[in-house]
Amino acid sequence: MSQQQAAYDVLVVGGSGVDTIVRVDSLPVPLADSVHVGPIEEWPGHTGGNVALGARALGLRVAFLDCIGDDWTGAQVRERLTKGDVEFVPLISPAGTRRAVNLVDAGGRRMSFYDARDPDDLRMPRDFYLPRLRRARHVHLSIMNFTRFLYDDIEALGIPVSTDLHDWDGLAGHHREFALRSDLVFFSTTRVGEGFTALMREILREGRARTVVATAGADGSYVLTRDDGSTPQHVPAIAPPTPVVDSNGAGDAFVSGFLYGTLTGRGVLDCARLGAVAGAFACTAPGSTALISQEALLGTGH
């Protein structure tokens, strides 16, 4: 599909919710009956919402489909996406809107307690998503269980698809279908550690991916494509323009920056550099609220 024919540059499916941010002195927190903390804040976002908002802030045409609750948390999600000018089309789930409680230490490092809520039998009707799927240049699937059922239609339509496996250890079965059926795969090295290179090779060898990106926080990222052989290329991290406040949403911002590069025809290493710039910028404000503009992204990244 040409850019002129497509209604959306990116169609994001799944992964909205609300984070409750609790700031602590250090992680892990001390074992105590009560720990005094600063103001506790609520921030709508989560991985799919953050990618959609980040991509829209970069000037891409974005639609976002998800299942949320008819509840106050769902209302927060709707409000945030409306303010971010994202075309958000939700279905109502009786299970309610996903939530997380994130502990954030003084250095911006976080620990998340995630309440997924979605029942195993939750599905997105085909007549709901298919018309929008047909109008998209690229699809980004969050790793919600119900999104895996879109793969057959995505493949039949020939639309490139990406996913973020987050801190996959390479073993958990939930992630594997996403890893092997996506054209562009992101994951964090947090859990797999030094085995990240082997996991990148496995994804390329066994799946359909053309590019795999392993993000490593302050150590930057690693990119491996089918044309690179077996050694990932390293892209250094970018220092944030101001002190780190909160790392919530940094990985999602990286994905948004990378997708912007991909959809504007840049090479994979340039895409990773743009992702690094967007991810660093995301750390400068609380609750994934720092959304970098196209001008700032390109001005800082080149």
ChimeraX commands (.cxc) that place a marker at each C-alpha (Angstrom):
marker #1 position 0.00,0.00,0.00 radius 0.5
marker #1 position 1.40,3.42,-0.94 radius 0.5
marker #1 position 1.70,6.26,1.54 radius 0.5
marker #1 position -0.88,8.20,-0.50 radius 0.5
marker #1 position -3.42,5.35,-0.25 radius 0.5
marker #1 position -2.93,4.60,3.44 radius 0.5
marker #1 position -5.00,6.41,6.04 radius 0.5
marker #1 position -2.54,5.52,8.82 radius 0.5
marker #1 position 1.21,5.31,8.96 radius 0.5
marker #1 position 0.94,3.18,12.10 radius 0.5
marker #1 position -1.93,1.16,13.49 radius 0.5
marker #1 position -1.20,0.23,17.11 radius 0.5
marker #1 position -3.23,-2.61,18.60 radius 0.5
marker #1 position -3.49,-3.33,22.33 radius 0.5
marker #1 position -1.64,-2.22,25.41 radius 0.5
marker #1 position -3.29,0.80,27.03 radius 0.5
marker #1 position -3.74,1.34,30.74 radius 0.5
marker #1 position -2.97,3.55,33.72 radius 0.5
marker #1 position 0.23,3.62,35.78 radius 0.5
marker #1 position 0.23,4.53,39.45 radius 0.5
marker #1 position 3.68,5.99,40.12 radius 0.5
marker #1 position 5.14,5.65,43.62 radius 0.5
marker #1 position 8.51,7.36,44.16 radius 0.5
marker #1 position 10.86,5.64,46.60 radius 0.5
marker #1 position 14.40,6.36,47.75 radius 0.5
marker #1 position 15.82,3.13,46.41 radius 0.5
marker #1 position 14.97,-0.29,44.98 radius 0.5
marker #1 position 14.27,-2.74,46.46 radius 0.5
marker #1 position 12.21,-0.96,49.08 radius 0.5
marker #1 position 12.88,-1.77,52.74 radius 0.5
marker #1 position 10.74,-4.41,54.40 radius 0.5
marker #1 position 8.55,-2.35,56.70 radius 0.5
marker #1 position 4.93,-1.94,57.72 radius 0.5
marker #1 position 4.90,1.60,56.33 radius 0.5
marker #1 position 7.21,3.56,54.01 radius 0.5
marker #1 position 6.74,7.29,53.58 radius 0.5
marker #1 position 6.79,8.40,49.95 radius 0.5
marker #1 position 6.20,11.55,47.93 radius 0.5
marker #1 position 2.97,12.34,46.08 radius 0.5
marker #1 position 1.50,9.29,44.36 radius 0.5
marker #1 position 0.51,10.09,40.78 radius 0.5
marker #1 position -1.64,8.47,38.08 radius 0.5
marker #1 position -0.46,8.52,34.46 radius 0.5
marker #1 position -2.38,6.95,31.55 radius 0.5
marker #1 position -0.24,5.29,28.94 radius 0.5
marker #1 position 1.19,1.75,29.02 radius 0.5
marker #1 position 3.11,0.30,26.11 radius 0.5
marker #1 position 0.58,0.58,23.28 radius 0.5
marker #1 position -0.68,3.97,24.39 radius 0.5
marker #1 position 2.86,5.28,24.72 radius 0.5
marker #1 position 3.90,4.05,21.26 radius 0.5
marker #1 position 0.77,5.59,19.72 radius 0.5
marker #1 position 1.28,8.92,21.49 radius 0.5
marker #1 position 4.99,8.99,20.68 radius 0.5
marker #1 position 4.45,8.21,17.01 radius 0.5
marker #1 position 1.73,10.86,16.75 radius 0.5
marker #1 position 3.94,13.48,18.41 radius 0.5
marker #1 position 6.49,12.76,15.65 radius 0.5
marker #1 position 3.91,13.66,13.01 radius 0.5
marker #1 position 2.92,10.15,11.95 radius 0.5
marker #1 position -0.72,9.35,11.24 radius 0.5
marker #1 position -1.74,6.99,14.01 radius 0.5
marker #1 position -4.78,4.91,14.93 radius 0.5
marker #1 position -4.98,2.87,18.11 radius 0.5
marker #1 position -7.32,-0.06,18.76 radius 0.5
marker #1 position -7.70,-1.65,22.17 radius 0.5
marker #1 position -10.03,-3.22,24.72 radius 0.5
marker #1 position -10.58,-1.12,27.84 radius 0.5
marker #1 position -13.11,-0.94,30.64 radius 0.5
marker #1 position -16.08,1.36,31.07 radius 0.5
marker #1 position -14.42,2.69,34.21 radius 0.5
marker #1 position -12.56,5.72,35.55 radius 0.5
marker #1 position -9.20,4.31,34.44 radius 0.5
marker #1 position -10.54,3.84,30.92 radius 0.5
marker #1 position -11.76,7.45,30.98 radius 0.5
marker #1 position -8.22,8.57,31.82 radius 0.5
marker #1 position -6.86,6.61,28.86 radius 0.5
marker #1 position -9.41,8.17,26.51 radius 0.5
marker #1 position -8.62,11.67,27.75 radius 0.5
marker #1 position -4.85,11.26,27.37 radius 0.5
marker #1 position -5.12,9.91,23.83 radius 0.5
marker #1 position -7.55,12.65,22.83 radius 0.5
marker #1 position -5.13,15.29,24.10 radius 0.5
marker #1 position -2.37,13.57,22.13 radius 0.5
marker #1 position -4.45,13.71,18.92 radius 0.5
marker #1 position -4.45,9.92,18.54 radius 0.5
marker #1 position -7.43,8.34,16.81 radius 0.5
marker #1 position -8.44,5.90,19.54 radius 0.5
marker #1 position -11.12,3.29,18.84 radius 0.5
marker #1 position -11.76,1.14,21.93 radius 0.5
marker #1 position -13.92,-1.86,22.61 radius 0.5
marker #1 position -15.38,-2.26,26.08 radius 0.5
marker #1 position -14.09,-5.20,28.09 radius 0.5
marker #1 position -16.05,-6.34,31.16 radius 0.5
marker #1 position -12.72,-7.07,32.86 radius 0.5
marker #1 position -11.91,-3.36,33.03 radius 0.5
marker #1 position -8.87,-1.29,32.10 radius 0.5
marker #1 position -5.35,-2.57,32.69 radius 0.5
marker #1 position -3.37,-1.02,35.52 radius 0.5
marker #1 position 0.13,-1.06,36.96 radius 0.5
marker #1 position 1.79,0.19,40.12 radius 0.5
marker #1 position 5.33,1.33,39.34 radius 0.5
marker #1 position 7.94,1.98,42.01 radius 0.5
marker #1 position 10.46,4.57,40.77 radius 0.5
marker #1 position 13.72,5.24,42.62 radius 0.5
marker #1 position 15.73,8.45,42.85 radius 0.5
marker #1 position 17.71,7.55,39.73 radius 0.5
marker #1 position 14.61,6.97,37.63 radius 0.5
marker #1 position 14.85,3.16,37.70 radius 0.5
marker #1 position 11.51,1.39,38.02 radius 0.5
marker #1 position 9.87,-1.81,39.19 radius 0.5
marker #1 position 6.40,-2.49,37.82 radius 0.5
marker #1 position 3.53,-4.52,39.27 radius 0.5
marker #1 position 1.32,-5.16,36.25 radius 0.5
marker #1 position -2.40,-6.02,36.42 radius 0.5
marker #1 position -3.22,-7.25,32.90 radius 0.5
marker #1 position -6.89,-8.08,33.69 radius 0.5
marker #1 position -7.72,-9.40,30.22 radius 0.5
marker #1 position -9.46,-12.80,30.32 radius 0.5
marker #1 position -7.92,-15.53,28.16 radius 0.5
marker #1 position -10.97,-15.63,25.91 radius 0.5
marker #1 position -10.97,-11.88,25.14 radius 0.5
marker #1 position -11.04,-11.33,21.36 radius 0.5
marker #1 position -11.20,-8.34,19.04 radius 0.5
marker #1 position -13.89,-8.99,16.38 radius 0.5
marker #1 position -12.54,-9.30,12.86 radius 0.5
marker #1 position -15.11,-6.89,11.41 radius 0.5
marker #1 position -13.91,-4.31,13.93 radius 0.5
marker #1 position -10.19,-4.33,13.17 radius 0.5
marker #1 position -10.04,-5.47,9.54 radius 0.5
marker #1 position -11.25,-2.22,7.87 radius 0.5
marker #1 position -8.58,-0.25,9.74 radius 0.5
marker #1 position -5.94,-2.88,9.12 radius 0.5
marker #1 position -6.51,-2.50,5.39 radius 0.5
marker #1 position -5.76,1.23,5.65 radius 0.5
marker #1 position -2.45,0.96,7.49 radius 0.5
marker #1 position 1.13,1.11,6.22 radius 0.5
marker #1 position 2.49,-0.57,9.34 radius 0.5
marker #1 position 1.00,-2.42,12.32 radius 0.5
marker #1 position 2.48,-2.51,15.82 radius 0.5
marker #1 position 1.08,-5.25,18.05 radius 0.5
marker #1 position 1.41,-5.07,21.82 radius 0.5
marker #1 position 1.80,-8.50,23.38 radius 0.5
marker #1 position -1.76,-8.78,24.65 radius 0.5
marker #1 position -3.16,-12.28,24.16 radius 0.5
marker #1 position -6.01,-11.11,21.91 radius 0.5
marker #1 position -3.70,-9.32,19.45 radius 0.5
marker #1 position -2.04,-12.59,18.35 radius 0.5
marker #1 position -5.24,-13.46,16.52 radius 0.5
marker #1 position -4.64,-10.60,14.05 radius 0.5
marker #1 position -1.50,-12.16,12.58 radius 0.5
marker #1 position -3.23,-14.22,9.89 radius 0.5
marker #1 position -4.99,-11.18,8.47 radius 0.5
marker #1 position -1.86,-9.02,8.74 radius 0.5
marker #1 position 0.14,-11.60,6.80 radius 0.5
marker #1 position -2.61,-12.06,4.21 radius 0.5
marker #1 position -2.65,-8.31,3.58 radius 0.5
marker #1 position 1.16,-8.14,3.38 radius 0.5
marker #1 position 1.45,-5.35,5.95 radius 0.5
marker #1 position 4.74,-5.06,7.89 radius 0.5
marker #1 position 4.25,-5.72,11.61 radius 0.5
marker #1 position 6.38,-4.97,14.64 radius 0.5
marker #1 position 6.16,-5.98,18.28 radius 0.5
marker #1 position 7.96,-5.29,21.56 radius 0.5
marker #1 position 8.63,-8.37,23.70 radius 0.5
marker #1 position 9.87,-6.22,26.61 radius 0.5
marker #1 position 11.91,-8.27,29.10 radius 0.5
marker #1 position 11.36,-11.68,27.46 radius 0.5
marker #1 position 13.68,-14.37,28.75 radius 0.5
marker #1 position 13.55,-16.27,25.47 radius 0.5
marker #1 position 11.60,-19.11,27.08 radius 0.5
marker #1 position 8.12,-17.90,28.06 radius 0.5
marker #1 position 5.68,-19.29,25.52 radius 0.5
marker #1 position 3.36,-16.26,25.52 radius 0.5
marker #1 position 5.94,-14.16,23.67 radius 0.5
marker #1 position 7.13,-16.71,21.12 radius 0.5
marker #1 position 4.40,-16.31,18.53 radius 0.5
marker #1 position 4.92,-12.55,18.55 radius 0.5
marker #1 position 8.68,-13.07,18.21 radius 0.5
marker #1 position 8.38,-15.42,15.25 radius 0.5
marker #1 position 5.53,-13.79,13.32 radius 0.5
marker #1 position 6.69,-10.15,13.32 radius 0.5
marker #1 position 8.90,-8.45,10.72 radius 0.5
marker #1 position 10.51,-6.10,13.25 radius 0.5
marker #1 position 11.09,-7.35,16.80 radius 0.5
marker #1 position 12.17,-5.35,19.86 radius 0.5
marker #1 position 13.13,-6.79,23.23 radius 0.5
marker #1 position 15.00,-5.68,26.33 radius 0.5
marker #1 position 18.17,-7.44,27.49 radius 0.5
marker #1 position 17.05,-7.12,31.13 radius 0.5
marker #1 position 16.18,-10.78,31.73 radius 0.5
marker #1 position 18.10,-12.60,29.01 radius 0.5
marker #1 position 21.39,-10.89,29.93 radius 0.5
marker #1 position 24.44,-11.97,27.93 radius 0.5
marker #1 position 22.28,-14.40,25.98 radius 0.5
marker #1 position 20.70,-11.57,23.98 radius 0.5
marker #1 position 22.84,-12.21,20.88 radius 0.5
marker #1 position 21.82,-15.86,20.74 radius 0.5
marker #1 position 18.18,-14.86,21.16 radius 0.5
marker #1 position 18.45,-12.34,18.31 radius 0.5
marker #1 position 19.88,-15.02,16.05 radius 0.5
marker #1 position 17.16,-17.47,17.07 radius 0.5
marker #1 position 14.39,-15.01,16.23 radius 0.5
marker #1 position 15.88,-14.37,12.77 radius 0.5
marker #1 position 16.56,-18.04,12.13 radius 0.5
marker #1 position 13.17,-19.41,13.19 radius 0.5
marker #1 position 10.81,-16.52,12.42 radius 0.5
marker #1 position 9.96,-14.06,9.69 radius 0.5
marker #1 position 11.75,-11.04,11.16 radius 0.5
marker #1 position 14.05,-9.00,8.96 radius 0.5
marker #1 position 15.34,-6.93,11.90 radius 0.5
marker #1 position 15.72,-7.59,15.62 radius 0.5
marker #1 position 16.58,-4.85,18.11 radius 0.5
marker #1 position 17.78,-5.54,21.65 radius 0.5
marker #1 position 17.64,-2.50,23.94 radius 0.5
marker #1 position 20.07,-2.34,26.85 radius 0.5
marker #1 position 19.25,0.88,28.71 radius 0.5
marker #1 position 22.34,2.97,29.38 radius 0.5
marker #1 position 24.39,0.55,27.24 radius 0.5
marker #1 position 22.43,1.54,24.15 radius 0.5
marker #1 position 20.96,-0.96,21.73 radius 0.5
marker #1 position 22.00,-3.76,19.40 radius 0.5
marker #1 position 20.64,-4.30,15.90 radius 0.5
marker #1 position 20.79,-7.49,13.86 radius 0.5
marker #1 position 19.31,-8.00,10.40 radius 0.5
marker #1 position 19.19,-10.91,7.99 radius 0.5
marker #1 position 21.92,-9.19,5.96 radius 0.5
marker #1 position 24.33,-8.62,8.88 radius 0.5
marker #1 position 25.61,-12.13,9.46 radius 0.5
marker #1 position 25.68,-13.19,13.10 radius 0.5
marker #1 position 27.11,-10.18,14.93 radius 0.5
marker #1 position 24.74,-7.43,16.12 radius 0.5
marker #1 position 25.76,-3.82,15.51 radius 0.5
marker #1 position 25.94,-1.66,18.62 radius 0.5
marker #1 position 24.31,1.79,18.77 radius 0.5
marker #1 position 25.34,3.83,21.85 radius 0.5
marker #1 position 22.82,5.39,24.19 radius 0.5
marker #1 position 22.15,9.13,24.06 radius 0.5
marker #1 position 22.49,11.24,27.19 radius 0.5
marker #1 position 19.17,12.86,28.17 radius 0.5
marker #1 position 19.12,16.64,27.60 radius 0.5
marker #1 position 18.15,17.21,31.26 radius 0.5
marker #1 position 18.44,15.05,34.42 radius 0.5
marker #1 position 16.63,11.72,34.47 radius 0.5
marker #1 position 13.28,11.88,36.27 radius 0.5
marker #1 position 11.55,8.63,35.34 radius 0.5
marker #1 position 12.38,5.77,32.96 radius 0.5
marker #1 position 8.71,4.80,32.50 radius 0.5
marker #1 position 7.96,4.79,28.79 radius 0.5
marker #1 position 11.58,5.06,27.63 radius 0.5
marker #1 position 11.44,1.75,25.78 radius 0.5
marker #1 position 8.14,2.69,24.15 radius 0.5
marker #1 position 9.63,6.03,23.07 radius 0.5
marker #1 position 12.56,4.12,21.54 radius 0.5
marker #1 position 10.08,2.08,19.51 radius 0.5
marker #1 position 8.28,5.25,18.35 radius 0.5
marker #1 position 11.54,6.84,17.24 radius 0.5
marker #1 position 12.64,3.67,15.46 radius 0.5
marker #1 position 9.29,3.35,13.67 radius 0.5
marker #1 position 9.50,6.99,12.59 radius 0.5
marker #1 position 12.88,6.22,11.01 radius 0.5
marker #1 position 11.56,3.08,9.35 radius 0.5
marker #1 position 8.52,4.79,7.89 radius 0.5
marker #1 position 10.60,7.68,6.55 radius 0.5
marker #1 position 12.98,5.35,4.73 radius 0.5
marker #1 position 16.05,5.43,6.98 radius 0.5
marker #1 position 18.52,2.61,7.51 radius 0.5
marker #1 position 18.28,0.45,10.61 radius 0.5
marker #1 position 21.25,2.03,12.43 radius 0.5
marker #1 position 19.85,5.51,11.84 radius 0.5
marker #1 position 16.48,4.25,13.11 radius 0.5
marker #1 position 18.16,2.96,16.27 radius 0.5
marker #1 position 19.88,6.33,16.80 radius 0.5
marker #1 position 16.53,8.08,16.50 radius 0.5
marker #1 position 15.09,5.58,18.96 radius 0.5
marker #1 position 17.90,6.36,21.39 radius 0.5
marker #1 position 17.20,10.08,21.18 radius 0.5
marker #1 position 13.46,9.57,21.78 radius 0.5
marker #1 position 14.10,7.14,24.64 radius 0.5
marker #1 position 16.50,9.53,26.37 radius 0.5
marker #1 position 14.04,12.40,26.05 radius 0.5
marker #1 position 11.30,10.26,27.60 radius 0.5
marker #1 position 13.32,9.99,30.82 radius 0.5
marker #1 position 13.17,13.74,31.47 radius 0.5
marker #1 position 9.58,13.94,32.75 radius 0.5
marker #1 position 7.34,11.77,34.94 radius 0.5
marker #1 position 5.00,9.04,33.83 radius 0.5
marker #1 position 5.93,8.78,30.13 radius 0.5
marker #1 position 4.74,12.35,29.50 radius 0.5
marker #1 position 7.85,13.56,27.66 radius 0.5
marker #1 position 6.97,13.09,23.98 radius 0.5
marker #1 position 9.68,14.31,21.64 radius 0.5
marker #1 position 8.69,16.30,18.54 radius 0.5
marker #1 position 9.88,15.55,15.02 radius 0.5
marker #1 position 11.96,18.73,15.01 radius 0.5
marker #1 position 13.67,17.88,18.29 radius 0.5
marker #1 position 14.23,14.29,17.23 radius 0.5
marker #1 position 15.92,15.20,13.98 radius 0.5
marker #1 position 17.77,18.20,15.40 radius 0.5
marker #1 position 19.27,16.12,18.20 radius 0.5
marker #1 position 19.82,12.96,16.23 radius 0.5
marker #1 position 21.86,14.35,13.33 radius 0.5
marker link #1:1,2 radius 0.2
marker link #1:2,3 radius 0.2
marker link #1:3,4 radius 0.2
marker link #1:4,5 radius 0.2
marker link #1:5,6 radius 0.2
marker link #1:6,7 radius 0.2
marker link #1:7,8 radius 0.2
marker link #1:8,9 radius 0.2
marker link #1:9,10 radius 0.2
marker link #1:10,11 radius 0.2
marker link #1:11,12 radius 0.2
marker link #1:12,13 radius 0.2
marker link #1:13,14 radius 0.2
marker link #1:14,15 radius 0.2
marker link #1:15,16 radius 0.2
marker link #1:16,17 radius 0.2
marker link #1:17,18 radius 0.2
marker link #1:18,19 radius 0.2
marker link #1:19,20 radius 0.2
marker link #1:20,21 radius 0.2
marker link #1:21,22 radius 0.2
marker link #1:22,23 radius 0.2
marker link #1:23,24 radius 0.2
marker link #1:24,25 radius 0.2
marker link #1:25,26 radius 0.2
marker link #1:26,27 radius 0.2
marker link #1:27,28 radius 0.2
marker link #1:28,29 radius 0.2
marker link #1:29,30 radius 0.2
marker link #1:30,31 radius 0.2
marker link #1:31,32 radius 0.2
marker link #1:32,33 radius 0.2
marker link #1:33,34 radius 0.2
marker link #1:34,35 radius 0.2
marker link #1:35,36 radius 0.2
marker link #1:36,37 radius 0.2
marker link #1:37,38 radius 0.2
marker link #1:38,39 radius 0.2
marker link #1:39,40 radius 0.2
marker link #1:40,41 radius 0.2
marker link #1:41,42 radius 0.2
marker link #1:42,43 radius 0.2
marker link #1:43,44 radius 0.2
marker link #1:44,45 radius 0.2
marker link #1:45,46 radius 0.2
marker link #1:46,47 radius 0.2
marker link #1:47,48 radius 0.2
marker link #1:48,49 radius 0.2
marker link #1:49,50 radius 0.2
marker link #1:50,51 radius 0.2
marker link #1:51,52 radius 0.2
marker link #1:52,53 radius 0.2
marker link #1:53,54 radius 0.2
marker link #1:54,55 radius 0.2
marker link #1:55,56 radius 0.2
marker link #1:56,57 radius 0.2
marker link #1:57,58 radius 0.2
marker link #1:58,59 radius 0.2
marker link #1:59,60 radius 0.2
marker link #1:60,61 radius 0.2
marker link #1:61,62 radius 0.2
marker link #1:62,63 radius 0.2
marker link #1:63,64 radius 0.2
marker link #1:64,65 radius 0.2
marker link #1:65,66 radius 0.2
marker link #1:66,67 radius 0.2
marker link #1:67,68 radius 0.2
marker link #1:68,69 radius 0.2
marker link #1:69,70 radius 0.2
marker link #1:70,71 radius 0.2
marker link #1:71,72 radius 0.2
marker link #1:72,73 radius 0.2
marker link #1:73,74 radius 0.2
marker link #1:74,75 radius 0.2
marker link #1:75,76 radius 0.2
marker link #1:76,77 radius 0.2
marker link #1:77,78 radius 0.2
marker link #1:78,79 radius 0.2
marker link #1:79,80 radius 0.2
marker link #1:80,81 radius 0.2
marker link #1:81,82 radius 0.2
marker link #1:82,83 radius 0.2
marker link #1:83,84 radius 0.2
marker link #1:84,85 radius 0.2
marker link #1:85,86 radius 0.2
marker link #1:86,87 radius 0.2
marker link #1:87,88 radius 0.2
marker link #1:88,89 radius 0.2
marker link #1:89,90 radius 0.2
marker link #1:90,91 radius 0.2
marker link #1:91,92 radius 0.2
marker link #1:92,93 radius 0.2
marker link #1:93,94 radius 0.2
marker link #1:94,95 radius 0.2
marker link #1:95,96 radius 0.2
marker link #1:96,97 radius 0.2
marker link #1:97,98 radius 0.2
marker link #1:98,99 radius 0.2
marker link #1:99,100 radius 0.2
marker link #1:100,101 radius 0.2
marker link #1:101,102 radius 0.2
marker link #1:102,103 radius 0.2
marker link #1:103,104 radius 0.2
marker link #1:104,105 radius 0.2
marker link #1:105,106 radius 0.2
marker link #1:106,107 radius 0.2
marker link #1:107,108 radius 0.2
marker link #1:108,109 radius 0.2
marker link #1:109,110 radius 0.2
marker link #1:110,111 radius 0.2
marker link #1:111,112 radius 0.2
marker link #1:112,113 radius 0.2
marker link #1:113,114 radius 0.2
marker link #1:114,115 radius 0.2
marker link #1:115,116 radius 0.2
marker link #1:116,117 radius 0.2
marker link #1:117,118 radius 0.2
marker link #1:118,119 radius 0.2
marker link #1:119,120 radius 0.2
marker link #1:120,121 radius 0.2
marker link #1:121,122 radius 0.2
marker link #1:122,123 radius 0.2
marker link #1:123,124 radius 0.2
marker link #1:124,125 radius 0.2
marker link #1:125,126 radius 0.2
marker link #1:126,127 radius 0.2
marker link #1:127,128 radius 0.2
marker link #1:128,129 radius 0.2
marker link #1:129,130 radius 0.2
marker link #1:130,131 radius 0.2
marker link #1:131,132 radius 0.2
marker link #1:132,133 radius 0.2
marker link #1:133,134 radius 0.2
marker link #1:134,135 radius 0.2
marker link #1:135,136 radius 0.2
marker link #1:136,137 radius 0.2
marker link #1:137,138 radius 0.2
marker link #1:138,139 radius 0.2
marker link #1:139,140 radius 0.2
marker link #1:140,141 radius 0.2
marker link #1:141,142 radius 0.2
marker link #1:142,143 radius 0.2
marker link #1:143,144 radius 0.2
marker link #1:144,145 radius 0.2
marker link #1:145,146 radius 0.2
marker link #1:146,147 radius 0.2
marker link #1:147,148 radius 0.2
marker link #1:148,149 radius 0.2
marker link #1:149,150 radius 0.2
marker link #1:150,151 radius 0.2
marker link #1:151,152 radius 0.2
marker link #1:152,153 radius 0.2
marker link #1:153,154 radius 0.2
marker link #1:154,155 radius 0.2
marker link #1:155,156 radius 0.2
marker link #1:156,157 radius 0.2
marker link #1:157,158 radius 0.2
marker link #1:158,159 radius 0.2
marker link #1:159,160 radius 0.2
marker link #1:160,161 radius 0.2
marker link #1:161,162 radius 0.2
marker link #1:162,163 radius 0.2
marker link #1:163,164 radius 0.2
marker link #1:164,165 radius 0.2
marker link #1:165,166 radius 0.2
marker link #1:166,167 radius 0.2
marker link #1:167,168 radius 0.2
marker link #1:168,169 radius 0.2
marker link #1:169,170 radius 0.2
marker link #1:170,171 radius 0.2
marker link #1:171,172 radius 0.2
marker link #1:172,173 radius 0.2
marker link #1:173,174 radius 0.2
marker link #1:174,175 radius 0.2
marker link #1:175,176 radius 0.2
marker link #1:176,177 radius 0.2
marker link #1:177,178 radius 0.2
marker link #1:178,179 radius 0.2
marker link #1:179,180 radius 0.2
marker link #1:180,181 radius 0.2
marker link #1:181,182 radius 0.2
marker link #1:182,183 radius 0.2
marker link #1:183,184 radius 0.2
marker link #1:184,185 radius 0.2
marker link #1:185,186 radius 0.2
marker link #1:186,187 radius 0.2
marker link #1:187,188 radius 0.2
marker link #1:188,189 radius 0.2
marker link #1:189,190 radius 0.2
marker link #1:190,191 radius 0.2
marker link #1:191,192 radius 0.2
marker link #1:192,193 radius 0.2
marker link #1:193,194 radius 0.2
marker link #1:194,195 radius 0.2
marker link #1:195,196 radius 0.2
marker link #1:196,197 radius 0.2
marker link #1:197,198 radius 0.2
marker link #1:198,199 radius 0.2
marker link #1:199,200 radius 0.2
marker link #1:200,201 radius 0.2
marker link #1:201,202 radius 0.2
marker link #1:202,203 radius 0.2
marker link #1:203,204 radius 0.2
marker link #1:204,205 radius 0.2
marker link #1:205,206 radius 0.2
marker link #1:206,207 radius 0.2
marker link #1:207,208 radius 0.2
marker link #1:208,209 radius 0.2
marker link #1:209,210 radius 0.2
marker link #1:210,211 radius 0.2
marker link #1:211,212 radius 0.2
marker link #1:212,213 radius 0.2
marker link #1:213,214 radius 0.2
marker link #1:214,215 radius 0.2
marker link #1:215,216 radius 0.2
marker link #1:216,217 radius 0.2
marker link #1:217,218 radius 0.2
marker link #1:218,219 radius 0.2
marker link #1:219,220 radius 0.2
marker link #1:220,221 radius 0.2
marker link #1:221,222 radius 0.2
marker link #1:222,223 radius 0.2
marker link #1:223,224 radius 0.2
marker link #1:224,225 radius 0.2
marker link #1:225,226 radius 0.2
marker link #1:226,227 radius 0.2
marker link #1:227,228 radius 0.2
marker link #1:228,229 radius 0.2
marker link #1:229,230 radius 0.2
marker link #1:230,231 radius 0.2
marker link #1:231,232 radius 0.2
marker link #1:232,233 radius 0.2
marker link #1:233,234 radius 0.2
marker link #1:234,235 radius 0.2
marker link #1:235,236 radius 0.2
marker link #1:236,237 radius 0.2
marker link #1:237,238 radius 0.2
marker link #1:238,239 radius 0.2
marker link #1:239,240 radius 0.2
marker link #1:240,241 radius 0.2
marker link #1:241,242 radius 0.2
marker link #1:242,243 radius 0.2
marker link #1:243,244 radius 0.2
marker link #1:244,245 radius 0.2
marker link #1:245,246 radius 0.2
marker link #1:246,247 radius 0.2
marker link #1:247,248 radius 0.2
marker link #1:248,249 radius 0.2
marker link #1:249,250 radius 0.2
marker link #1:250,251 radius 0.2
marker link #1:251,252 radius 0.2
marker link #1:252,253 radius 0.2
marker link #1:253,254 radius 0.2
marker link #1:254,255 radius 0.2
marker link #1:255,256 radius 0.2
marker link #1:256,257 radius 0.2
marker link #1:257,258 radius 0.2
marker link #1:258,259 radius 0.2
marker link #1:259,260 radius 0.2
marker link #1:260,261 radius 0.2
marker link #1:261,262 radius 0.2
marker link #1:262,263 radius 0.2
marker link #1:263,264 radius 0.2
marker link #1:264,265 radius 0.2
marker link #1:265,266 radius 0.2
marker link #1:266,267 radius 0.2
marker link #1:267,268 radius 0.2
marker link #1:268,269 radius 0.2
marker link #1:269,270 radius 0.2
marker link #1:270,271 radius 0.2
marker link #1:271,272 radius 0.2
marker link #1:272,273 radius 0.2
marker link #1:273,274 radius 0.2
marker link #1:274,275 radius 0.2
marker link #1:275,276 radius 0.2
marker link #1:276,277 radius 0.2
marker link #1:277,278 radius 0.2
marker link #1:278,279 radius 0.2
marker link #1:279,280 radius 0.2
marker link #1:280,281 radius 0.2
marker link #1:281,282 radius 0.2
marker link #1:282,283 radius 0.2
marker link #1:283,284 radius 0.2
marker link #1:284,285 radius 0.2
marker link #1:285,286 radius 0.2
marker link #1:286,287 radius 0.2
marker link #1:287,288 radius 0.2
marker link #1:288,289 radius 0.2
marker link #1:289,290 radius 0.2
marker link #1:290,291 radius 0.2
marker link #1:291,292 radius 0.2
marker link #1:292,293 radius 0.2
marker link #1:293,294 radius 0.2
marker link #1:294,295 radius 0.2
marker link #1:295,296 radius 0.2
marker link #1:296,297 radius 0.2
marker link #1:297,298 radius 0.2
marker link #1:298,299 radius 0.2
marker link #1:299,300 radius 0.2
marker link #1:300,301 radius 0.2
marker link #1:301,302 radius 0.2
view
